[in-house]
Amino acid sequence: MLPSNTANRTRYNKRMQFLSLSRRLVDKFPKEAFTPELAARETARVRELYAAGTLRQVWKRGDIPGASILWEAPSETEVRTAIESLPIYQAGMLEIVALIPLEPYPGFCPAI
């Protein structure tokens, strides 16, 4: 019989985590283009992705307009699909600077 933490690791390994860094294209679009309606649609979509468990955490970037998002999905393709569903991305007003696959830190998990 497998220890209970092994079952959790097996489940965890089916979904990968990714970190995305994005920036709003404020140099290409005037401030007025980022309307309250667009922001409301973006917020609604982010909440849907969070409720679905795909978007795990989101932070506003402190250096430039944009976000850092921790994603969890079975594949990078699914994360890219989620990003492409964001209204600001669809409007061409968001650049994905990096999409980084993450691996568990081995120091927190004993070897099997």
RONU-795278 format. One record per residue: residue in one letter; x negated, y, z negated of N, C-alpha, C in turn. Coordinates in Angstrom, 3 decimals. Layout:
REM RONU-795278
<"A"; <X; Y; Z>; <X; Y; Z>; <X; Y; Z>>
...
***
This chain:
REM RONU-795278
<"M"; <-0.834; -1.175; 0.000>; <0.000; 0.000; 0.000>; <-0.887; 1.250; 0.000>>
<"L"; <-0.552; 2.215; 0.873>; <-1.322; 3.444; 0.976>; <-1.007; 4.377; -0.183>>
<"P"; <-1.995; 5.071; -0.708>; <-1.715; 6.080; -1.718>; <-0.806; 7.160; -1.140>>
<"S"; <-0.009; 7.792; -1.974>; <0.963; 8.779; -1.498>; <0.295; 9.939; -0.771>>
<"N"; <-0.908; 10.347; -1.182>; <-1.555; 11.460; -0.488>; <-1.982; 11.082; 0.928>>
<"T"; <-2.179; 9.814; 1.211>; <-2.503; 9.379; 2.570>; <-1.317; 9.603; 3.494>>
<"A"; <-0.122; 9.332; 3.015>; <1.074; 9.576; 3.832>; <1.184; 11.055; 4.168>>
<"N"; <0.872; 11.919; 3.230>; <0.918; 13.354; 3.484>; <-0.125; 13.759; 4.520>>
<"R"; <-1.324; 13.204; 4.437>; <-2.356; 13.538; 5.419>; <-1.952; 13.054; 6.803>>
<"T"; <-1.343; 11.886; 6.888>; <-0.909; 11.363; 8.180>; <0.125; 12.306; 8.789>>
<"R"; <1.083; 12.756; 7.993>; <2.092; 13.698; 8.470>; <1.424; 15.001; 8.893>>
<"Y"; <0.497; 15.478; 8.079>; <-0.181; 16.739; 8.354>; <-0.937; 16.673; 9.677>>
<"N"; <-1.600; 15.564; 9.942>; <-2.419; 15.444; 11.138>; <-1.607; 15.433; 12.428>>
<"K"; <-0.302; 15.230; 12.347>; <0.536; 15.248; 13.538>; <0.786; 16.678; 14.010>>
<"R"; <0.605; 17.626; 13.120>; <0.790; 19.031; 13.456>; <-0.529; 19.747; 13.212>>
<"M"; <-0.917; 20.518; 14.185>; <-2.160; 21.274; 14.080>; <-1.835; 22.707; 13.686>>
<"Q"; <-2.830; 23.388; 13.144>; <-2.664; 24.799; 12.845>; <-3.550; 25.609; 13.781>>
<"F"; <-3.066; 26.807; 14.094>; <-3.754; 27.723; 14.995>; <-3.671; 29.118; 14.410>>
<"L"; <-4.685; 29.909; 14.672>; <-4.693; 31.304; 14.266>; <-4.727; 32.150; 15.527>>
<"S"; <-3.769; 33.066; 15.646>; <-3.795; 33.982; 16.787>; <-4.074; 35.391; 16.299>>
<"L"; <-4.833; 36.114; 17.097>; <-5.069; 37.538; 16.896>; <-4.514; 38.241; 18.118>>
<"S"; <-3.661; 39.218; 17.874>; <-3.077; 39.955; 18.993>; <-3.274; 41.443; 18.783>>
<"R"; <-3.110; 42.174; 19.869>; <-3.123; 43.632; 19.763>; <-2.033; 44.185; 20.664>>
<"R"; <-1.361; 45.202; 20.140>; <-0.361; 45.900; 20.953>; <-1.098; 46.797; 21.930>>
<"L"; <-0.615; 46.843; 23.139>; <-1.282; 47.601; 24.188>; <-0.861; 49.073; 24.143>>
<"V"; <-1.207; 49.737; 23.045>; <-0.835; 51.139; 22.851>; <-1.597; 52.069; 23.791>>
<"D"; <-2.693; 51.597; 24.357>; <-3.439; 52.398; 25.324>; <-2.777; 52.390; 26.703>>
<"K"; <-1.906; 51.424; 26.957>; <-1.242; 51.307; 28.258>; <0.229; 51.708; 28.211>>
<"F"; <0.816; 51.752; 27.011>; <2.228; 52.069; 26.867>; <2.387; 53.224; 25.879>>
<"P"; <3.269; 54.177; 26.189>; <3.483; 55.269; 25.242>; <4.181; 54.763; 23.978>>
<"K"; <4.000; 55.508; 22.916>; <4.600; 55.128; 21.630>; <6.108; 54.892; 21.760>>
<"E"; <6.777; 55.674; 22.611>; <8.228; 55.567; 22.793>; <8.648; 54.226; 23.403>>
<"A"; <7.709; 53.533; 24.070>; <8.032; 52.237; 24.681>; <8.287; 51.173; 23.613>>
<"F"; <7.692; 51.348; 22.446>; <7.896; 50.420; 21.335>; <9.136; 50.862; 20.566>>
<"T"; <10.293; 50.620; 21.163>; <11.568; 51.132; 20.643>; <12.035; 50.355; 19.407>>
<"P"; <12.914; 50.961; 18.628>; <13.498; 50.232; 17.494>; <14.231; 48.954; 17.938>>
<"E"; <14.842; 48.981; 19.104>; <15.542; 47.799; 19.614>; <14.553; 46.673; 19.912>>
<"L"; <13.433; 47.026; 20.529>; <12.407; 46.017; 20.816>; <11.833; 45.466; 19.513>>
<"A"; <11.585; 46.329; 18.559>; <11.069; 45.891; 17.252>; <12.070; 44.972; 16.555>>
<"A"; <13.352; 45.277; 16.656>; <14.387; 44.441; 16.028>; <14.441; 43.065; 16.687>>
<"R"; <14.321; 43.015; 18.013>; <14.314; 41.721; 18.709>; <13.071; 40.919; 18.337>>
<"E"; <11.933; 41.605; 18.215>; <10.687; 40.941; 17.816>; <10.825; 40.351; 16.416>>
<"T"; <11.359; 41.141; 15.501>; <11.560; 40.677; 14.120>; <12.483; 39.469; 14.081>>
<"A"; <13.557; 39.517; 14.835>; <14.502; 38.391; 14.864>; <13.819; 37.128; 15.382>>
<"R"; <13.017; 37.259; 16.427>; <12.335; 36.080; 16.993>; <11.283; 35.537; 16.032>>
<"V"; <10.549; 36.426; 15.373>; <9.560; 35.986; 14.388>; <10.254; 35.216; 13.272>>
<"R"; <11.389; 35.692; 12.822>; <12.140; 34.994; 11.766>; <12.624; 33.623; 12.230>>
<"E"; <13.059; 33.529; 13.491>; <13.476; 32.227; 14.030>; <12.304; 31.246; 14.048>>
<"L"; <11.152; 31.708; 14.502>; <9.976; 30.842; 14.551>; <9.514; 30.443; 13.152>>
<"Y"; <9.668; 31.353; 12.197>; <9.329; 31.047; 10.803>; <10.289; 29.992; 10.248>>
<"A"; <11.575; 30.177; 10.483>; <12.584; 29.221; 10.001>; <12.371; 27.839; 10.617>>
<"A"; <11.882; 27.785; 11.851>; <11.625; 26.510; 12.534>; <10.338; 25.850; 12.047>>
<"G"; <9.514; 26.590; 11.291>; <8.263; 26.038; 10.786>; <7.094; 26.164; 11.743>>
<"T"; <7.289; 26.833; 12.861>; <6.220; 27.003; 13.839>; <5.305; 28.152; 13.440>>
<"L"; <5.890; 29.241; 13.029>; <5.128; 30.381; 12.542>; <5.070; 30.250; 11.025>>
<"R"; <3.867; 30.101; 10.489>; <3.721; 29.833; 9.056>; <3.472; 31.096; 8.248>>
<"Q"; <2.659; 32.006; 8.765>; <2.359; 33.266; 8.083>; <2.045; 34.310; 9.140>>
<"V"; <2.349; 35.558; 8.811>; <2.052; 36.648; 9.738>; <1.581; 37.862; 8.942>>
<"W"; <0.565; 38.517; 9.480>; <0.040; 39.730; 8.872>; <-0.095; 40.797; 9.943>>
<"K"; <0.165; 42.054; 9.576>; <-0.183; 43.175; 10.442>; <-1.692; 43.353; 10.354>>
<"R"; <-2.306; 43.624; 11.478>; <-3.743; 43.881; 11.463>; <-4.009; 45.245; 10.838>>
<"G"; <-5.058; 45.332; 10.065>; <-5.417; 46.581; 9.414>; <-6.335; 47.454; 10.247>>
<"D"; <-6.907; 46.886; 11.321>; <-7.857; 47.641; 12.130>; <-7.232; 48.297; 13.350>>
<"I"; <-6.297; 47.613; 13.984>; <-5.623; 48.117; 15.191>; <-4.183; 47.638; 15.157>>
<"P"; <-3.278; 48.242; 15.968>; <-1.915; 47.723; 16.038>; <-1.918; 46.306; 16.604>>
<"G"; <-1.337; 45.393; 15.883>; <-1.286; 44.002; 16.296>; <-1.025; 43.117; 15.101>>
<"A"; <-1.221; 41.823; 15.286>; <-0.921; 40.874; 14.220>; <-1.931; 39.729; 14.215>>
<"S"; <-1.989; 39.092; 13.075>; <-2.705; 37.835; 12.911>; <-1.655; 36.842; 12.434>>
<"I"; <-1.501; 35.741; 13.163>; <-0.436; 34.782; 12.861>; <-1.025; 33.392; 12.700>>
<"L"; <-0.589; 32.708; 11.654>; <-0.924; 31.305; 11.443>; <0.238; 30.480; 11.973>>
<"W"; <-0.044; 29.641; 12.960>; <0.957; 28.804; 13.617>; <0.746; 27.355; 13.212>>
<"E"; <1.805; 26.551; 13.302>; <1.695; 25.114; 13.094>; <2.589; 24.413; 14.113>>
<"A"; <1.977; 23.541; 14.904>; <2.705; 22.853; 15.970>; <1.924; 21.612; 16.386>>
<"P"; <2.573; 20.692; 17.088>; <1.881; 19.490; 17.551>; <0.790; 19.758; 18.595>>
<"S"; <0.880; 20.913; 19.292>; <-0.099; 21.173; 20.348>; <-0.259; 22.675; 20.582>>
<"E"; <-1.375; 23.015; 21.201>; <-1.617; 24.411; 21.576>; <-0.570; 24.885; 22.583>>
<"T"; <-0.120; 23.995; 23.439>; <0.901; 24.346; 24.429>; <2.158; 24.866; 23.742>>
<"E"; <2.564; 24.200; 22.651>; <3.764; 24.646; 21.934>; <3.554; 26.006; 21.283>>
<"V"; <2.357; 26.275; 20.795>; <2.069; 27.590; 20.220>; <2.116; 28.650; 21.313>>
<"R"; <1.516; 28.366; 22.443>; <1.544; 29.332; 23.550>; <2.977; 29.603; 23.996>>
<"T"; <3.808; 28.580; 24.021>; <5.219; 28.762; 24.372>; <5.909; 29.663; 23.357>>
<"A"; <5.607; 29.475; 22.087>; <6.190; 30.321; 21.038>; <5.738; 31.771; 21.208>>
<"I"; <4.458; 31.975; 21.463>; <3.937; 33.329; 21.672>; <4.624; 33.979; 22.870>>
<"E"; <4.775; 33.210; 23.936>; <5.405; 33.731; 25.153>; <6.875; 34.067; 24.949>>
<"S"; <7.483; 33.578; 23.866>; <8.887; 33.882; 23.582>; <9.061; 35.181; 22.792>>
<"L"; <7.953; 35.778; 22.363>; <8.036; 37.029; 21.615>; <8.403; 38.181; 22.553>>
<"P"; <9.423; 38.961; 22.215>; <9.866; 40.037; 23.112>; <8.777; 41.046; 23.488>>
<"I"; <7.896; 41.404; 22.576>; <6.842; 42.366; 22.915>; <5.852; 41.742; 23.895>>
<"Y"; <5.589; 40.449; 23.747>; <4.734; 39.752; 24.711>; <5.429; 39.704; 26.074>>
<"Q"; <6.719; 39.360; 26.086>; <7.475; 39.282; 27.329>; <7.510; 40.623; 28.057>>
<"A"; <7.486; 41.719; 27.297>; <7.496; 43.055; 27.894>; <6.119; 43.449; 28.432>>
<"G"; <5.111; 42.586; 28.240>; <3.769; 42.885; 28.715>; <3.028; 43.876; 27.842>>
<"M"; <3.501; 44.058; 26.605>; <2.958; 45.075; 25.712>; <2.085; 44.484; 24.604>>
<"L"; <1.767; 43.194; 24.713>; <0.995; 42.507; 23.692>; <-0.065; 41.649; 24.351>>
<"E"; <-1.284; 41.763; 23.865>; <-2.388; 40.946; 24.354>; <-2.788; 39.956; 23.264>>
<"I"; <-2.971; 38.701; 23.640>; <-3.492; 37.704; 22.709>; <-5.010; 37.740; 22.853>>
<"V"; <-5.660; 38.225; 21.817>; <-7.109; 38.384; 21.834>; <-7.792; 37.041; 21.608>>
<"A"; <-7.205; 36.221; 20.728>; <-7.776; 34.903; 20.435>; <-6.674; 33.962; 19.971>>
<"L"; <-6.795; 32.716; 20.355>; <-5.948; 31.637; 19.839>; <-6.913; 30.520; 19.443>>
<"I"; <-7.047; 30.334; 18.135>; <-8.088; 29.470; 17.596>; <-7.478; 28.231; 16.949>>
<"P"; <-7.828; 27.025; 17.410>; <-7.362; 25.818; 16.725>; <-8.123; 25.675; 15.404>>
<"L"; <-7.418; 25.292; 14.357>; <-8.019; 25.123; 13.037>; <-8.020; 23.652; 12.655>>
<"E"; <-9.021; 23.256; 11.896>; <-9.116; 21.889; 11.389>; <-9.153; 21.936; 9.870>>
<"P"; <-8.630; 20.918; 9.203>; <-8.676; 20.911; 7.741>; <-10.117; 20.940; 7.234>>
<"Y"; <-10.320; 21.647; 6.156>; <-11.625; 21.681; 5.503>; <-11.827; 20.349; 4.798>>
<"P"; <-12.866; 19.590; 5.112>; <-13.020; 18.241; 4.568>; <-13.314; 18.212; 3.073>>
<"G"; <-13.749; 19.313; 2.496>; <-14.077; 19.338; 1.078>; <-12.877; 19.200; 0.162>>
<"F"; <-11.655; 19.406; 0.696>; <-10.446; 19.297; -0.124>; <-9.765; 17.948; -0.015>>
<"C"; <-10.285; 17.074; 0.834>; <-9.620; 15.802; 1.093>; <-10.640; 14.672; 1.006>>
<"P"; <-10.430; 13.737; 0.106>; <-11.391; 12.616; 0.011>; <-11.315; 11.762; 1.283>>
<"A"; <-12.424; 11.191; 1.642>; <-12.484; 10.327; 2.835>; <-11.650; 9.077; 2.597>>
<"I"; <-11.037; 8.603; 3.659>; <-10.229; 7.377; 3.570>; <-11.098; 6.192; 3.893>>
***
